[in-house]
């Protein structure tokens, strides 16, 4: 193979004639290669780069759609189970709601609490209902109570409260002894609950809208 003469190639690039067809082989090849590289660069700059970016976005969108498809497919497959769980939640919520008295039943419930203590031989020194505390769909009725008796009767009273058909809780319980070594005194905050009727719920929603409107 004929050895490459670098100097001869460099000489070919000097004093090139205006007629490109008359150029030596090396300058013509170099010019073609340069034009090819320039065309590639301009194509990438003005067209391919945008296409590659669109391709990348399309791939990301494809992955997102695949994830959504898998999620929705899973939900569709488990739809019957979700419906069963929702129905079970509705039944449980309904059962709890039925344990909350309405306005007409509150007075009877207060009598039951009073009778539960008296039935155990306890003496009520205080039975003071506080103002209602309105929650999202129910009202909380706190009642301050003070009873005198013994430990056994206090425990039996707490058990009777837990067996009532309505939800009643005993909170902030303290037990002290009367001065002079007398009977024991139980102080507690009894809480019962009632559900709000439709008129009360409507009034509550109206008040909430008014508050939100005032914040704007």
Long-range contacts (C-beta under 8 A, 24 or more apart in sequence): 96-167, 97-195, 99-165, 99-166, 99-167, 100-138, 100-166, 100-167, 100-193, 100-194, 100-195, 101-166, 101-192, 101-193, 101-194, 101-195, 102-194, 102-195, 102-197, 103-194, 103-197, 105-166, 105-194, 106-141, 106-192, 106-194, 109-164, 109-166, 109-168, 109-192, 110-143, 110-192, 112-164, 112-166, 113-143, 113-145, 113-161, 113-164, 113-168, 113-190, 113-192, 116-157, 116-160, 116-161, 116-164, 117-145, 117-147, 117-157, 119-160, 120-149, 120-153, 120-156, 120-157, 120-160, 121-149, 121-153, 122-147, 122-148, 122-149, 122-153, 122-154, 122-157, 122-186, 123-147, 123-148, 123-149, 125-185, 126-187, 134-196, 134-200, 134-204, 137-195, 137-196, 137-201, 138-193, 138-194, 138-195, 138-196, 139-193, 139-194, 139-195, 139-196, 139-200, 140-191, 140-193, 141-191, 141-192, 141-193, 141-194, 142-189, 142-190, 142-191, 143-189, 143-190, 143-191, 143-192, 144-187, 144-188, 144-189, 144-190, 145-186, 145-187, 145-188, 145-189, 145-190, 146-185, 146-186, 146-187, 147-185, 147-186, 148-178, 148-183, 148-184, 148-185, 148-186, 149-183, 149-184, 149-186, 150-183, 150-184, 151-175, 151-184, 154-184, 154-186, 161-190, 166-192, 166-193, 167-192, 167-193, 168-192
